[in-house]
């Protein structure tokens, strides 16, 4: 089931014009699953501003993270390292989506709504 959901995200990304950045049916990071393997995918929005990362395991379930543009993240520390404004175009840290509070009947419908909300007009 976990591989099916990650494949569904991959197909949904193709249909909605998103770019698949990485895909794995056998993730080596995170909690070890006693049965089966966890799967993961990372996709980027058509203009590259947003990224969605999904990790889905048979026991651990789904974990969905969204990466916003750096200029929209207000809690980023201001450092001396990134002084040039060109670095503001990089994306910021990932933030977890509260998947159980998302609107939608099933995983694919929720993912479609999330991608639609993050796709520029």
C-alpha positions as protocol buffer text, in pm:
chain_id: "A"
residue {
  index: 1
  type: UNK
  ca { x: 0 y: 0 z: 0 }
}
residue {
  index: 2
  type: UNK
  ca { x: 282 y: 240 z: 83 }
}
residue {
  index: 3
  type: UNK
  ca { x: 442 y: 187 z: -259 }
}
residue {
  index: 4
  type: UNK
  ca { x: 103 y: 235 z: -426 }
}
residue {
  index: 5
  type: UNK
  ca { x: 54 y: 574 z: -257 }
}
residue {
  index: 6
  type: UNK
  ca { x: 401 y: 694 z: -355 }
}
residue {
  index: 7
  type: UNK
  ca { x: 340 y: 581 z: -715 }
}
residue {
  index: 8
  type: UNK
  ca { x: 9 y: 770 z: -705 }
}
residue {
  index: 9
  type: UNK
  ca { x: 195 y: 1087 z: -605 }
}
residue {
  index: 10
  type: UNK
  ca { x: 436 y: 1032 z: -894 }
}
residue {
  index: 11
  type: UNK
  ca { x: 153 y: 1000 z: -1147 }
}
residue {
  index: 12
  type: UNK
  ca { x: -34 y: 1295 z: -996 }
}
residue {
  index: 13
  type: UNK
  ca { x: 282 y: 1507 z: -1025 }
}
residue {
  index: 14
  type: UNK
  ca { x: 307 y: 1425 z: -1396 }
}
residue {
  index: 15
  type: UNK
  ca { x: -57 y: 1517 z: -1458 }
}
residue {
  index: 16
  type: UNK
  ca { x: -34 y: 1844 z: -1262 }
}
residue {
  index: 17
  type: UNK
  ca { x: 296 y: 1958 z: -1416 }
}
residue {
  index: 18
  type: UNK
  ca { x: 510 y: 1901 z: -1107 }
}
residue {
  index: 19
  type: UNK
  ca { x: 868 y: 1770 z: -1135 }
}
residue {
  index: 20
  type: UNK
  ca { x: 981 y: 1448 z: -965 }
}
residue {
  index: 21
  type: UNK
  ca { x: 1309 y: 1524 z: -787 }
}
residue {
  index: 22
  type: UNK
  ca { x: 1363 y: 1187 z: -619 }
}
residue {
  index: 23
  type: UNK
  ca { x: 1185 y: 857 z: -588 }
}
residue {
  index: 24
  type: UNK
  ca { x: 1266 y: 541 z: -393 }
}
residue {
  index: 25
  type: UNK
  ca { x: 1075 y: 222 z: -317 }
}
residue {
  index: 26
  type: UNK
  ca { x: 1329 y: 124 z: -50 }
}
residue {
  index: 27
  type: UNK
  ca { x: 1414 y: 417 z: 176 }
}
residue {
  index: 28
  type: UNK
  ca { x: 1714 y: 363 z: 402 }
}
residue {
  index: 29
  type: UNK
  ca { x: 1637 y: 651 z: 640 }
}
residue {
  index: 30
  type: UNK
  ca { x: 1394 y: 681 z: 928 }
}
residue {
  index: 31
  type: UNK
  ca { x: 1242 y: 412 z: 1144 }
}
residue {
  index: 32
  type: UNK
  ca { x: 1303 y: 52 z: 1033 }
}
residue {
  index: 33
  type: UNK
  ca { x: 985 y: -123 z: 926 }
}
residue {
  index: 34
  type: UNK
  ca { x: 944 y: -478 z: 1055 }
}
residue {
  index: 35
  type: UNK
  ca { x: 740 y: -575 z: 748 }
}
residue {
  index: 36
  type: UNK
  ca { x: 820 y: -439 z: 404 }
}
residue {
  index: 37
  type: UNK
  ca { x: 1007 y: -121 z: 319 }
}
residue {
  index: 38
  type: UNK
  ca { x: 921 y: 245 z: 333 }
}
residue {
  index: 39
  type: UNK
  ca { x: 886 y: 438 z: 8 }
}
residue {
  index: 40
  type: UNK
  ca { x: 950 y: 807 z: -54 }
}
residue {
  index: 41
  type: UNK
  ca { x: 914 y: 1072 z: -321 }
}
residue {
  index: 42
  type: UNK
  ca { x: 1001 y: 1440 z: -348 }
}
residue {
  index: 43
  type: UNK
  ca { x: 832 y: 1660 z: -608 }
}
residue {
  index: 44
  type: UNK
  ca { x: 876 y: 2030 z: -695 }
}
residue {
  index: 45
  type: UNK
  ca { x: 610 y: 2273 z: -813 }
}
residue {
  index: 46
  type: UNK
  ca { x: 610 y: 2381 z: -1179 }
}
residue {
  index: 47
  type: UNK
  ca { x: 792 y: 2708 z: -1100 }
}
residue {
  index: 48
  type: UNK
  ca { x: 1023 y: 2545 z: -844 }
}
residue {
  index: 49
  type: UNK
  ca { x: 909 y: 2754 z: -547 }
}
residue {
  index: 50
  type: UNK
  ca { x: 763 y: 2467 z: -343 }
}
residue {
  index: 51
  type: UNK
  ca { x: 860 y: 2107 z: -281 }
}
residue {
  index: 52
  type: UNK
  ca { x: 657 y: 1823 z: -128 }
}
residue {
  index: 53
  type: UNK
  ca { x: 826 y: 1522 z: 24 }
}
residue {
  index: 54
  type: UNK
  ca { x: 629 y: 1210 z: 113 }
}
residue {
  index: 55
  type: UNK
  ca { x: 758 y: 914 z: 314 }
}
residue {
  index: 56
  type: UNK
  ca { x: 519 y: 623 z: 340 }
}
residue {
  index: 57
  type: UNK
  ca { x: 584 y: 304 z: 536 }
}
residue {
  index: 58
  type: UNK
  ca { x: 372 y: -6 z: 602 }
}
residue {
  index: 59
  type: UNK
  ca { x: 380 y: 49 z: 980 }
}
residue {
  index: 60
  type: UNK
  ca { x: 481 y: 413 z: 1021 }
}
residue {
  index: 61
  type: UNK
  ca { x: 220 y: 543 z: 777 }
}
residue {
  index: 62
  type: UNK
  ca { x: 254 y: 861 z: 572 }
}
residue {
  index: 63
  type: UNK
  ca { x: 454 y: 1166 z: 658 }
}
residue {
  index: 64
  type: UNK
  ca { x: 411 y: 1465 z: 427 }
}
residue {
  index: 65
  type: UNK
  ca { x: 646 y: 1763 z: 439 }
}
residue {
  index: 66
  type: UNK
  ca { x: 629 y: 2091 z: 244 }
}
residue {
  index: 67
  type: UNK
  ca { x: 925 y: 2316 z: 167 }
}
residue {
  index: 68
  type: UNK
  ca { x: 837 y: 2684 z: 120 }
}
residue {
  index: 69
  type: UNK
  ca { x: 1042 y: 2956 z: -49 }
}
residue {
  index: 70
  type: UNK
  ca { x: 1306 y: 3106 z: 179 }
}
residue {
  index: 71
  type: UNK
  ca { x: 1155 y: 3455 z: 150 }
}
residue {
  index: 72
  type: UNK
  ca { x: 826 y: 3325 z: 299 }
}
residue {
  index: 73
  type: UNK
  ca { x: 993 y: 3174 z: 607 }
}
residue {
  index: 74
  type: UNK
  ca { x: 991 y: 3429 z: 885 }
}
residue {
  index: 75
  type: UNK
  ca { x: 1152 y: 3206 z: 1147 }
}
residue {
  index: 76
  type: UNK
  ca { x: 1482 y: 3163 z: 960 }
}
residue {
  index: 77
  type: UNK
  ca { x: 1782 y: 3296 z: 1150 }
}
residue {
  index: 78
  type: UNK
  ca { x: 1952 y: 3595 z: 993 }
}
residue {
  index: 79
  type: UNK
  ca { x: 2316 y: 3500 z: 949 }
}
residue {
  index: 80
  type: UNK
  ca { x: 2625 y: 3659 z: 809 }
}
residue {
  index: 81
  type: UNK
  ca { x: 2689 y: 3374 z: 566 }
}
residue {
  index: 82
  type: UNK
  ca { x: 2411 y: 3441 z: 312 }
}
residue {
  index: 83
  type: UNK
  ca { x: 2453 y: 3811 z: 243 }
}
residue {
  index: 84
  type: UNK
  ca { x: 2381 y: 3822 z: -129 }
}
residue {
  index: 85
  type: UNK
  ca { x: 2011 y: 3850 z: -220 }
}
residue {
  index: 86
  type: UNK
  ca { x: 2042 y: 3577 z: -484 }
}
residue {
  index: 87
  type: UNK
  ca { x: 2037 y: 3316 z: -204 }
}
residue {
  index: 88
  type: UNK
  ca { x: 1684 y: 3424 z: -108 }
}
residue {
  index: 89
  type: UNK
  ca { x: 1559 y: 3224 z: -408 }
}
residue {
  index: 90
  type: UNK
  ca { x: 1652 y: 2896 z: -239 }
}
residue {
  index: 91
  type: UNK
  ca { x: 1382 y: 2705 z: -56 }
}
residue {
  index: 92
  type: UNK
  ca { x: 1374 y: 2704 z: 322 }
}
residue {
  index: 93
  type: UNK
  ca { x: 1336 y: 2417 z: 571 }
}
residue {
  index: 94
  type: UNK
  ca { x: 1065 y: 2151 z: 546 }
}
residue {
  index: 95
  type: UNK
  ca { x: 750 y: 2179 z: 757 }
}
residue {
  index: 96
  type: UNK
  ca { x: 526 y: 1882 z: 832 }
}
residue {
  index: 97
  type: UNK
  ca { x: 167 y: 1881 z: 708 }
}
residue {
  index: 98
  type: UNK
  ca { x: -98 y: 1777 z: 959 }
}
residue {
  index: 99
  type: UNK
  ca { x: -232 y: 1511 z: 726 }
}
residue {
  index: 100
  type: UNK
  ca { x: -522 y: 1405 z: 948 }
}
residue {
  index: 101
  type: UNK
  ca { x: -660 y: 1763 z: 936 }
}
residue {
  index: 102
  type: UNK
  ca { x: -640 y: 1793 z: 558 }
}
residue {
  index: 103
  type: UNK
  ca { x: -965 y: 1804 z: 367 }
}
residue {
  index: 104
  type: UNK
  ca { x: -1030 y: 1505 z: 143 }
}
residue {
  index: 105
  type: UNK
  ca { x: -1166 y: 1152 z: 142 }
}
residue {
  index: 106
  type: UNK
  ca { x: -846 y: 964 z: 69 }
}
residue {
  index: 107
  type: UNK
  ca { x: -469 y: 1003 z: 30 }
}
residue {
  index: 108
  type: UNK
  ca { x: -473 y: 1085 z: -342 }
}
residue {
  index: 109
  type: UNK
  ca { x: -749 y: 1344 z: -311 }
}
residue {
  index: 110
  type: UNK
  ca { x: -569 y: 1516 z: -22 }
}
residue {
  index: 111
  type: UNK
  ca { x: -244 y: 1520 z: -221 }
}
residue {
  index: 112
  type: UNK
  ca { x: -421 y: 1666 z: -525 }
}
residue {
  index: 113
  type: UNK
  ca { x: -564 y: 1946 z: -311 }
}
residue {
  index: 114
  type: UNK
  ca { x: -222 y: 2017 z: -157 }
}
residue {
  index: 115
  type: UNK
  ca { x: -53 y: 2033 z: -497 }
}
residue {
  index: 116
  type: UNK
  ca { x: -330 y: 2253 z: -637 }
}
residue {
  index: 117
  type: UNK
  ca { x: -294 y: 2493 z: -343 }
}
residue {
  index: 118
  type: UNK
  ca { x: 81 y: 2524 z: -401 }
}
residue {
  index: 119
  type: UNK
  ca { x: 63 y: 2556 z: -781 }
}
residue {
  index: 120
  type: UNK
  ca { x: 92 y: 2915 z: -907 }
}
residue {
  index: 121
  type: UNK
  ca { x: -197 y: 3056 z: -1108 }
}
